[in-house]
């Protein structure tokens, strides 16, 4: 084909879903021992967790939280808008103050089932140690779970502990403590207001008694008679002013009461705070950040950046809440001052009207003014007494538990442990083990950077594959867990299992335990392992022999007749099946009536003499020929196969590369090229020594031999780079020990089984 003619490489058709499924199934079979080991480890881990971890019991209960119900016919002194909020109640259940109260009430610091974890972290000498106390609170909150539905006011609460009785007792104590907390918060302000009103009433009664004595004395001294018609308007005005003064006094008392409550109320808890107001939102942010900071403080140091950022947010929320509280307090104080000013103004007006009456020298006016003032004071006393009575009753209702929260289900002693859940653990282990095993198998296949198919060769170095030789079925199917784990080690350590095994055991090639591609001239060894050496002549019906004949055909048609006669076979690394490939290709060429000679030019570790059953020391061989004046006929020896001849390496020389690059070697190549149709050179690995590179210019072409699933892609790339650097022509690659499913799917294996049956 002309070089200028563009050749279009047909695109590989996409594999069908069935083919992809078969491929993945083959990958799983390839790594089945690894995947099985992962599954086994997952099940063993689940069994260990299920049987070694102590059982934990979970007690459960529920609360119903609804809008506030009014038991009294009057408004309460203080009402918190957050109490009607379901989420606020949920947060109160998880509050640190409630947890601390439960620990103190039940003396949980002395209970070994509850304080065991905290005592392991802190050497407790003083039960009041704040670190120990903090760990106890955190332990209770960690084992407490509170949840509420979106469209229900039912709150589910659970608590877990190794002791089932303790779990139920703690949860029931939590319910009782929660209700007590709500009662205390709800009516503490009423108790404060009751005390304040008692003091105001006592002061007012004293003033009324003084007014009554003054009125009685004045009436007796002046001998008062009923008012005349002219005096009535003056008395009426005094009565109206006195009535307004009474209302102003009551308003001043109420605003002073509100101001006192704001001064003494906890941070952010403002009386009569409307739902969704700014102070309520600030309070919720403050409570949330306080809990989050305290929760993280148990495991994270305060100086960590995340904790410092959270502390800054908490400080900002605290400052905002304090500022808003102070702002509301100032507003309440200003309202109180305004009420006081209004009261004082009316008092001055009343005094002015009284002065005018005194100036008129009307004793009756003065007397009736005093009487009206006394009546107004009594009316004020009656109003305050009623308010005080209502407040006193409200403050005493805490014993009745008149709340909007009630216990639906108390916690019973759990009969079965909540964890470990053995069936669930084993099911999860099975699912995770299967998923992890499959993922591990696919991952290892992805990490395996060896050449497996001709497509890998083309993608790696861009040259064609002359042919592939499938692996024996026994070689594919008898790979046990040890071989698979060695393959994993080779993936992660960048070594090939063949090299590792060979160097570790130090066995010679062709021994009973060496790989099937290593050599040996018998069909099977003592253990029944198949051999590839001379299989083209020994088992001509085998699929391996057929593969070598296909390679022969490719060599014959790849160039015009007589164009390529001398071919050098080399490999990137050792143990790639190079020598077996040379001998079998030579056999197939000889069967095609071609005169072929095999030259064992590996003067370091020769193999051809063992393959053909010859003694390497018998005869001069290549090494002695190159270092002497022997003739060609003295080193070329016939084999048992017609048209096939052999030149052994002979005794190993001390300077092989000097001999292989000598003029005598060049002359030998020319003579053999003239006398034979094909001359096949078995050369050392190209990455190990430079013998093949030195001989490259003497031959017509070079063929690389690689082993499927063993030769690293990087190694074959480096070999190609070396050939390109020396401007040597690489005819193609022969891939040995190829997995049939990886290369051609199941059809090739089916054909192999068919050919064996035949």
C-alpha positions in Angstrom: 0.0 0.0 0.0 1.3 3.4 -0.9 2.4 5.5 2.1 0.5 8.5 0.7 -2.8 6.6 0.7 -4.9 7.3 3.7 -6.0 4.3 5.6 -9.1 4.5 7.7 -9.2 2.3 10.7 -12.7 1.0 11.3 -14.1 1.9 14.6 -14.7 -0.9 17.0 -18.4 -1.4 17.4 -19.8 -0.7 20.8 -20.3 -3.8 22.8 -23.8 -4.9 23.4 -25.4 -4.9 26.9 -25.0 -8.7 27.0 -21.3 -8.5 26.1 -20.7 -5.8 28.8 -22.6 -7.9 31.3 -20.4 -10.9 30.4 -17.3 -8.8 30.7 -18.2 -7.6 34.2 -19.2 -11.1 35.2 -15.8 -12.3 34.1 -14.1 -9.5 36.1 -16.0 -10.7 39.2 -14.9 -14.3 38.5 -11.3 -13.1 38.1 -11.3 -11.4 41.5 -13.8 -13.7 43.2 -11.5 -14.6 46.0 -10.9 -10.9 46.8 -14.5 -10.0 46.6 -15.4 -13.0 48.7 -12.8 -12.1 51.3 -14.2 -8.6 51.5 -17.7 -10.0 52.0 -16.4 -12.4 54.7 -14.7 -9.5 56.5 -17.9 -7.5 56.4 -19.9 -10.4 57.9 -17.2 -11.1 60.5 -17.2 -7.4 61.5 -21.0 -7.4 61.8 -20.9 -10.5 63.9 -18.2 -9.0 66.1 -20.2 -5.8 66.6 -23.4 -7.8 67.2 -22.0 -10.2 69.8 -19.2 -8.2 71.4 -20.9 -4.8 71.9 -23.0 -4.6 75.1 -26.8 -4.4 74.5 -28.4 -1.0 74.7 -32.0 -0.6 75.7 -34.2 2.3 74.6 -37.2 3.5 76.6 -39.9 5.5 74.8 -42.7 7.8 75.8 -44.7 10.7 74.3 -46.1 14.1 75.3 -49.0 16.1 74.0 -48.4 19.8 73.7 -51.2 22.1 72.7 -52.1 25.8 72.9 -52.4 27.3 76.4 -55.7 26.7 78.2 -57.1 29.3 80.5 -58.3 28.0 83.9 -58.8 31.5 85.4 -61.4 34.0 84.0 -58.8 36.8 84.1 -55.6 37.4 82.2 -52.4 36.1 83.7 -49.7 38.5 84.9 -47.0 37.0 82.6 -47.3 34.9 79.4 -44.5 33.7 77.3 -45.2 33.4 73.6 -42.6 30.7 73.1 -44.6 28.3 75.3 -47.2 27.9 72.6 -44.5 27.1 70.1 -44.0 23.3 69.7 -40.4 23.6 68.7 -39.7 25.7 71.8 -41.0 22.9 74.0 -38.8 20.4 72.0 -35.7 22.5 72.7 -36.6 22.8 76.4 -36.8 19.0 76.6 -33.2 19.0 75.3 -32.0 21.9 77.5 -28.9 21.5 79.6 -30.6 23.0 82.7 -33.3 20.3 82.6 -30.6 17.6 82.1 -28.7 19.0 85.1 -31.8 18.9 87.3 -32.5 15.3 86.4 -28.9 14.3 87.2 -29.1 16.0 90.5 -32.6 14.7 91.4 -31.8 11.0 90.5 -28.1 11.2 91.8 -27.0 9.8 88.4 -23.4 10.8 89.2 -23.3 7.9 91.6 -25.0 5.4 89.2 -22.3 3.2 87.6 -24.5 2.4 84.6 -24.9 6.1 83.8 -21.5 7.6 84.8 -19.3 4.8 83.5 -18.4 6.6 80.3 -17.7 9.9 82.1 -15.5 8.2 84.7 -13.4 6.7 82.0 -12.6 10.2 80.6 -12.1 12.0 83.9 -10.4 10.8 87.1 -13.2 11.7 89.5 -12.1 12.7 93.0 -14.6 15.4 93.6 -18.2 14.6 92.4 -18.7 18.4 92.0 -15.8 18.6 89.4 -17.2 20.8 86.6 -15.6 18.6 83.9 -17.3 15.5 85.3 -20.6 17.3 85.6 -20.3 18.5 82.0 -19.6 14.9 80.7 -22.7 13.6 82.6 -24.9 16.3 81.1 -23.5 15.6 77.6 -24.0 11.8 78.1 -27.6 12.3 79.0 -28.2 14.6 76.0 -26.4 12.3 73.6 -28.7 9.4 74.6 -31.8 11.5 74.5 -33.8 11.7 71.2 -36.8 14.1 70.8 -38.8 14.2 67.6 -42.1 15.8 66.6 -44.2 15.4 63.4 -45.0 18.3 61.1 -48.8 18.1 61.5 -49.2 16.8 65.0 -48.6 18.1 68.5 -47.4 14.8 69.7 -43.8 14.7 70.7 -41.9 11.3 70.9 -39.1 11.1 73.4 -36.7 8.2 73.9 -33.7 7.6 76.1 -31.0 4.8 75.7 -28.9 3.0 78.3 -27.4 -0.4 79.0 -29.7 -0.7 82.0 -33.4 -1.0 80.9 -34.8 0.0 84.3 -32.6 3.1 84.4 -33.5 4.1 80.8 -37.2 4.1 81.8 -36.7 5.9 85.1 -34.6 8.6 83.5 -37.2 9.3 80.8 -40.1 9.4 83.3 -38.1 11.8 85.5 -37.4 13.9 82.5 -41.2 14.2 81.8 -41.9 15.2 85.5 -39.0 17.7 85.5 -40.1 19.2 82.3 -43.6 19.9 83.6 -42.1 21.3 86.9 -39.9 23.6 84.8 -42.9 24.9 82.8 -44.9 25.5 86.1 -42.1 27.4 87.7 -41.5 29.5 84.6 -45.2 30.2 84.1 -46.1 31.3 87.6 -42.9 32.8 89.0 -43.9 36.2 87.8 -47.3 35.9 89.4 -45.7 35.3 92.7 -43.5 38.4 92.3 -46.6 40.5 91.3 -48.5 39.2 94.3 -45.9 40.3 96.7 -45.7 43.7 95.1 -49.5 44.2 95.2 -49.6 43.2 98.9 -47.2 46.0 99.7 -49.2 48.5 97.7 -52.5 47.5 99.4 -50.9 47.8 102.8 -49.8 51.3 102.0 -53.2 52.3 100.6 -55.0 51.0 103.7 -52.9 53.1 105.9 -53.7 56.2 103.9 -57.4 55.4 103.9 -57.4 55.0 107.7 -55.7 58.4 108.0 -58.3 60.0 105.6 -61.2 58.5 107.6 -59.8 59.9 110.9 -59.3 63.3 109.2 -62.9 63.3 107.8 -64.5 62.3 111.1 -62.6 65.0 113.0 -63.4 67.7 110.5 -67.2 66.8 110.5 -67.3 66.8 114.3 -65.5 70.1 114.5 -67.5 72.0 111.9 -70.9 70.3 112.4 -71.3 69.7 108.6 -74.7 70.0 106.9 -75.7 68.9 103.4 -74.4 70.9 100.5 -76.4 73.7 99.0 -77.2 74.0 95.3 -74.3 76.5 94.7 -71.7 74.3 96.3 -72.6 71.2 94.2 -70.5 72.1 91.0 -67.3 72.6 93.1 -67.7 69.2 94.7 -68.6 67.6 91.4 -65.3 68.9 89.8 -63.4 67.7 92.8 -65.0 64.2 92.5 -64.2 64.0 88.8 -60.5 64.9 89.4 -60.3 62.5 92.2 -61.7 59.7 89.9 -59.1 60.4 87.3 -56.4 60.5 90.0 -57.5 57.1 91.1 -57.2 55.7 87.5 -53.8 57.4 87.1 -52.6 55.8 90.4 -53.7 52.3 89.3 -52.0 52.8 85.9 -48.8 53.9 87.7 -48.9 50.9 89.9 -49.4 48.5 86.9 -46.5 50.1 85.0 -44.2 50.0 88.0 -45.1 46.3 88.4 -44.2 45.7 84.7 -40.9 47.6 85.1 -40.0 45.5 88.1 -40.7 42.3 86.2 -38.5 43.3 83.3 -35.7 44.1 85.6 -35.8 40.7 87.4 -36.8 38.5 84.4 -34.1 36.1 83.0 -32.3 37.1 79.8 -34.7 37.5 77.0 -37.8 36.4 78.8 -40.0 39.4 78.4 -43.6 39.4 79.9 -46.4 39.6 77.3 -43.9 39.2 74.4 -46.0 38.9 71.2 -45.6 35.8 69.0 -42.8 36.3 66.4 -41.5 39.5 68.0 -37.8 40.5 67.8 -37.1 39.7 71.4 -38.5 36.2 70.9 -36.5 35.5 67.8 -33.3 36.8 69.5 -34.1 34.5 72.5 -34.4 31.5 70.2 -31.1 32.3 68.5 -29.4 32.7 71.8 -30.7 29.3 73.2 -29.8 27.5 70.0 -26.2 28.9 69.9 -25.7 28.3 73.6 -26.7 24.6 73.2 -24.5 24.1 70.1 -21.5 25.7 71.8 -21.9 23.7 75.0 -22.4 20.5 73.0 -19.2 21.0 70.9 -17.2 22.1 73.9 -17.3 18.5 75.2 -15.2 17.3 72.2 -13.6 20.4 70.7 -11.2 22.8 72.4 -12.2 26.4 72.7 -9.2 27.7 70.8 -10.1 25.9 67.6 -11.2 28.3 64.8 -14.6 26.7 64.5 -15.2 27.1 68.2 -14.0 30.7 68.2 -16.3 31.5 65.3 -19.2 29.9 67.2 -18.3 31.8 70.3 -18.3 35.0 68.4 -21.8 34.3 67.1 -22.9 33.4 70.6 -21.4 36.7 72.0 -23.1 38.6 69.3 -26.5 37.0 70.0 -26.1 37.6 73.7 -25.2 41.3 73.1 -28.2 41.7 70.8 -30.5 40.1 73.3 -29.2 42.2 76.2 -29.5 45.4 74.1 -33.1 44.6 73.1 -33.9 43.7 76.8 -32.4 47.0 78.0 -34.3 48.8 75.3 -37.6 47.3 76.4 -36.8 48.0 80.1 -36.1 51.6 79.3 -39.4 51.9 77.4 -41.2 50.4 80.4 -39.4 52.8 82.8 -40.3 55.8 80.6 -44.0 54.6 80.6 -43.8 54.4 84.4 -42.4 58.0 84.6 -45.1 59.3 82.3 -47.8 57.6 84.5 -46.2 59.0 87.6 -46.1 62.5 86.0 -49.8 62.2 85.1 -50.6 61.1 88.6 -48.7 64.0 90.1 -50.4 66.5 87.8 -53.8 65.3 88.8 -52.8 65.4 92.4 -51.8 69.1 92.0 -55.0 69.9 90.2 -57.0 68.3 93.0 -55.0 70.2 95.6 -55.8 73.4 93.6 -59.5 72.7 93.6 -59.4 72.0 97.3 -57.6 75.3 97.9 -60.4 77.2 96.0 -63.0 75.4 98.2 -61.1 76.4 101.3 -60.9 80.0 100.1 -64.7 80.0 99.7 -64.9 79.2 103.4 -67.3 76.5 102.6 -66.9 73.8 105.2 -69.3 71.6 103.4 -67.2 71.7 100.3 -64.1 70.8 102.2 -65.9 68.0 104.0 -67.5 66.5 100.9 -64.2 66.8 99.0 -62.5 64.8 101.7 -65.3 62.3 101.6 -65.0 61.9 97.8 -61.3 61.4 98.1 -61.8 58.8 100.8 -64.3 57.0 98.5 -61.9 57.0 95.6 -59.1 55.6 97.8 -61.5 52.8 98.9 -62.3 52.1 95.3 -58.6 51.9 94.5 -58.1 49.6 97.4 -60.9 47.3 96.2 -59.4 47.1 92.7 -55.9 46.3 94.0 -57.4 43.7 96.4 -59.2 42.0 93.6 -56.1 41.9 91.4 -54.0 40.7 94.3 -56.5 37.9 95.0 -56.4 36.8 91.3 -52.7 36.8 91.3 -52.5 34.9 94.5 -54.8 32.2 93.1 -52.8 32.0 89.8 -49.5 31.5 91.8 -51.0 28.6 93.7 -52.2 26.8 90.6 -48.8 25.1 90.1 -49.9 22.3 92.4 -52.8 21.6 90.0 -50.5 21.2 86.9 -53.0 23.3 84.8 -50.7 23.3 81.8 -51.0 22.7 78.1 -48.6 19.8 78.3 -49.5 16.3 79.4 -48.0 12.9 79.3 -49.6 10.6 76.8 -47.4 7.5 77.3 -45.0 7.1 80.2 -41.9 5.0 79.6 -42.1 1.3 80.4 -39.1 -0.9 80.9 -37.9 -2.1 77.4 -37.9 -5.9 77.1 -35.5 -6.1 74.1 -32.3 -4.3 73.4 -32.5 -1.6 70.6 -28.9 -2.2 69.7 -27.1 -4.1 68.4 -29.8 -5.2 66.0 -28.3 -8.5 64.9 -30.6 -9.2 61.9 -30.3 -5.6 60.7 -26.5 -5.7 61.2 -26.1 -8.9 59.2 -28.3 -7.7 56.4 -26.4 -4.4 56.2 -23.1 -6.4 56.3 -24.3 -8.6 53.4 -25.4 -5.7 51.3 -22.3 -3.6 52.0 -20.1 -6.7 51.6 -21.6 -7.5 48.2 -21.4 -3.8 47.1 -17.9 -3.4 48.4 -16.7 -6.7 47.0 -18.0 -5.8 43.5 -16.6 -2.3 43.8 -13.2 -3.7 45.0 -13.1 -6.1 42.1 -13.9 -3.4 39.5 -11.4 -1.1 41.2 -8.6 -3.7 41.1 -9.4 -4.4 37.5 -9.1 -0.7 36.8 -5.8 -0.4 38.7 -4.4 -3.4 36.9 -2.1 -1.7 34.4 -1.0 -4.8 32.5 -1.7 -5.5 28.9 -4.5 -8.0 28.5 -5.8 -7.7 25.0 -4.5 -6.6 21.6 -6.5 -3.4 22.0 -4.4 -2.5 25.1 -1.2 -3.0 23.0 -2.6 -0.7 20.2 -3.6 2.0 22.6 -0.3 1.9 24.5 2.3 1.9 21.6 0.2 2.3 18.4 1.6 -0.7 16.6 -0.4 -3.8 15.5 -0.7 -7.1 17.2 0.6 -9.9 15.0 -1.4 -12.4 17.0 -2.6 -13.6 20.4 -2.0 -16.9 22.0 -4.7 -17.9 24.5 -3.9 -19.3 28.0 -4.6 -22.8 28.9 -7.9 -23.5 30.6 -6.2 -24.9 33.5 -4.1 -21.8 33.8 -7.3 -19.7 33.8 -9.5 -21.7 36.0 -7.1 -23.0 38.8 -6.1 -19.6 40.0 -6.7 -19.8 43.8 -6.8 -17.1 46.4 -3.1 -17.1 46.9 -2.4 -16.3 43.3 -5.1 -13.6 43.4 -3.7 -12.0 46.4 -0.2 -12.1 44.8 -1.8 -10.3 41.8 -3.1 -7.6 44.1 0.4 -7.2 45.6 1.8 -6.9 42.2 -0.7 -4.2 41.3 0.2 -2.1 44.3 3.9 -2.7 44.3 4.5 -2.4 40.6 5.8 -6.0 40.3 4.7 -8.9 38.2 3.7 -12.1 40.0 5.9 -14.1 37.7 9.0 -12.1 38.6 8.2 -12.1 42.3 7.6 -15.9 42.4 10.6 -16.7 40.3 13.0 -14.5 42.4 11.6 -15.6 45.7 11.7 -19.4 45.1 14.8 -19.4 42.8 13.5 -22.4 40.8 14.9 -22.9 37.3 12.7 -22.5 34.3 10.9 -25.6 33.3 10.7 -26.9 36.9 7.5 -28.5 38.1 6.3 -25.4 39.9 7.3 -22.8 37.3 4.5 -21.1 35.2 3.1 -22.9 32.2 4.9 -20.5 29.9 8.3 -20.9 31.5 9.4 -24.0 29.5 9.8 -27.7 29.7 9.5 -30.0 26.7 6.9 -32.4 28.1 3.2 -32.0 27.5 2.4 -32.1 31.2 4.6 -32.2 34.3 4.1 -34.4 37.3 1.2 -32.2 38.6 -0.6 -32.3 35.3 0.2 -28.7 34.3 0.1 -28.0 30.5 3.2 -26.7 28.7 3.4 -24.3 25.8 6.8 -25.4 24.5 6.6 -27.1 21.0 2.8 -27.3 21.3 2.5 -26.5 17.6 4.1 -29.9 16.9 2.9 -31.8 20.0 -0.8 -30.8 19.9 -1.5 -29.4 16.4 -5.3 -29.4 17.1 -5.0 -27.2 20.1 -6.2 -23.6 20.0 -2.7 -22.5 20.9 -1.2 -24.3 17.9 -3.9 -22.7 15.7 -2.9 -19.3 17.1 0.7 -19.8 16.2 -0.4 -20.8 12.6 -2.4 -17.5 12.5 0.7 -15.6 13.5 2.7 -17.4 10.7 0.0 -16.3 8.2 0.3 -12.7 9.4 4.1 -12.8 9.0 3.9 -14.2 5.5 1.3 -11.7 4.2 2.7 -8.6 6.1 5.3 -8.0 3.4 6.3 -9.1 -0.1 7.9 -12.5 -0.3 11.6 -12.4 0.6 11.4 -8.9 2.0 11.5 -10.0 5.7 13.6 -13.1 6.4 15.6 -12.3 9.5 13.4 -11.6 12.6 14.6 -10.9 16.1 12.2 -11.8 18.9 12.6 -10.0 22.2 10.4 -8.9 25.1 10.2 -5.9 27.5 10.9 -8.1 30.5 11.8 -11.7 31.4 9.3 -14.5 31.5 7.1 -13.2 28.8 7.1 -16.5 26.8 9.5 -15.2 24.2 11.5 -18.5 23.7 8.4 -20.6 23.5 7.0 -18.2 20.9 10.1 -18.4 18.8 10.1 -22.2 18.7 6.4 -22.5 18.0 6.5 -19.9 15.2 9.5 -21.7 13.7 7.5 -25.0 13.7 4.6 -23.4 11.9 6.9 -21.9 9.3 8.6 -25.2 8.8 5.2 -26.9 8.3 4.6 -24.4 5.5 7.6 -25.9 3.6 9.9 -23.0 4.7 13.5 -23.6 5.6 13.8 -22.1 9.1 16.7 -21.8 11.5 16.3 -20.8 15.2 19.3 -18.9 16.6 19.5 -18.9 20.4 21.2 -15.5 20.6 20.5 -15.1 24.3 24.1 -15.7 25.5 23.1 -15.0 29.1 20.1 -17.2 29.9 19.6 -19.5 26.8 16.4 -21.5 26.5 16.2 -23.0 23.1 18.5 -26.0 23.8 16.1 -27.1 26.7 13.0 -26.6 24.5 14.4 -28.8 21.8 15.9 -31.3 24.2 19.6 -30.6 23.3 22.6 -30.3 25.6 23.8 -26.7 25.5 27.4 -27.9 25.9 27.1 -30.3 23.0 28.8 -28.8 20.0 30.4 -25.3 19.6 27.2 -23.2 19.6 26.9 -19.5 18.7 29.2 -18.1 21.4 32.2 -20.3 20.3 31.4 -19.7 16.6 31.7 -15.9 17.1 34.9 -16.2 19.0 36.6 -18.6 16.6 37.0 -19.4 12.9 34.5 -22.2 12.8 32.3 -22.6 9.7 28.5 -22.2 9.6 27.9 -25.8 8.9 29.5 -26.7 12.2 27.0 -24.8 14.4 23.7 -25.3 12.4 22.1 -28.6 13.6 18.9 -30.2 12.4 16.0 -30.9 14.8 13.4 -33.6 14.9 11.0 -31.4 12.9 11.4 -31.3 9.1 12.8 -28.1 7.7 13.7 -26.7 11.1 17.3 -26.2 12.3 18.8 -24.9 15.5 21.9 -22.9 16.5 22.3 -23.3 20.3 24.1 -20.7 22.4 26.8 -23.0 23.4 29.0 -22.3 26.4 28.1 -18.9 27.8 30.9 -16.3 27.0 32.1 -13.6 29.4 31.5 -10.8 26.8 28.2 -11.5 25.0 27.4 -8.0 23.7 30.9 -7.6 22.1 30.4 -10.9 20.3 26.9 -10.1 19.2 28.0 -6.8 17.7 31.1 -8.2 16.0 31.6 -8.4 12.2 31.5 -12.1 12.4 28.0 -11.9 13.8 27.0 -9.6 10.9 28.5 -12.1 8.4 26.6 -15.0 10.1 23.3 -13.2 9.7 24.0 -12.6 6.0 25.0 -16.2 5.4 21.9 -17.6 7.2 19.7 -15.2 5.3 21.1 -16.6 2.1 20.7 -20.3 3.1 17.3 -20.2 4.8 13.9 -18.8 4.2 13.5 -17.5 7.7 16.0 -16.8 10.5 14.5 -16.4 13.9 16.7 -14.9 16.7 15.8 -15.5 20.3 17.3 -12.3 22.0 17.4 -11.2 25.7 14.7 -8.8 27.1 15.2 -5.3 25.8 14.8 -3.5 29.1 17.2 -5.8 30.9 20.2 -5.7 28.6 21.0 -4.0 25.3 21.8 -7.1 23.3 18.6 -6.9 21.3 19.2 -3.2 20.5 22.7 -4.0 19.4 21.5 -6.7 17.0 18.6 -4.7 15.7 20.4 -3.1 12.7 21.5 -6.6 11.5 17.9 -8.0 11.1 15.0 -7.2 8.9 12.4 -6.7 11.6 11.9 -7.0 15.4 9.0 -8.6 17.1 8.0 -7.8 20.7 6.6 -10.6 22.8 4.4 -9.7 25.8 2.4 -11.7 28.3 -1.3 -10.9 28.9 -2.1 -9.9 32.4 1.6 -9.7 33.4 3.5 -7.3 31.2 3.0 -3.7 32.5 1.8 -1.2 30.0 4.6 1.1 31.0 7.2 -1.6 30.3 6.0 -2.1 26.7 5.9 1.6 26.2 9.6 1.9 27.4 10.6 -1.0 25.1 8.9 0.8 22.1 10.6 4.1 23.1 14.0 2.3 23.0 13.4 0.8 19.6 12.3 4.2 18.3 15.4 5.9 19.8 17.6 3.5 17.9 15.5 3.8 14.8 14.7 0.1 14.7 11.7 -1.3 12.9 9.2 -3.1 15.1 7.0 -5.4 13.0 4.4 -5.9 15.8 3.6 -7.6 19.0 2.7 -11.1 19.9 0.6 -11.4 23.0 0.9 -14.6 25.0 -1.3 -16.2 27.7 -4.4 -14.1 26.8 -7.7 -14.6 28.6 -10.2 -15.6 25.9 -13.1 -13.7 27.5 -11.0 -10.5 27.7 -9.9 -10.9 24.1 -12.8 -12.2 22.1 -15.6 -13.0 24.5 -17.1 -16.4 25.2 -17.2 -17.5 21.6 -13.5 -18.3 21.5 -13.8 -20.4 24.7 -16.7 -22.2 23.2 -14.7 -22.9 20.1 -11.8 -24.1 22.2 -14.1 -26.6 24.0 -15.5 -27.7 20.7 -12.0 -28.2 19.2 -11.0 -30.3 22.3 -14.1 -32.5 21.9 -13.2 -33.1 18.3 
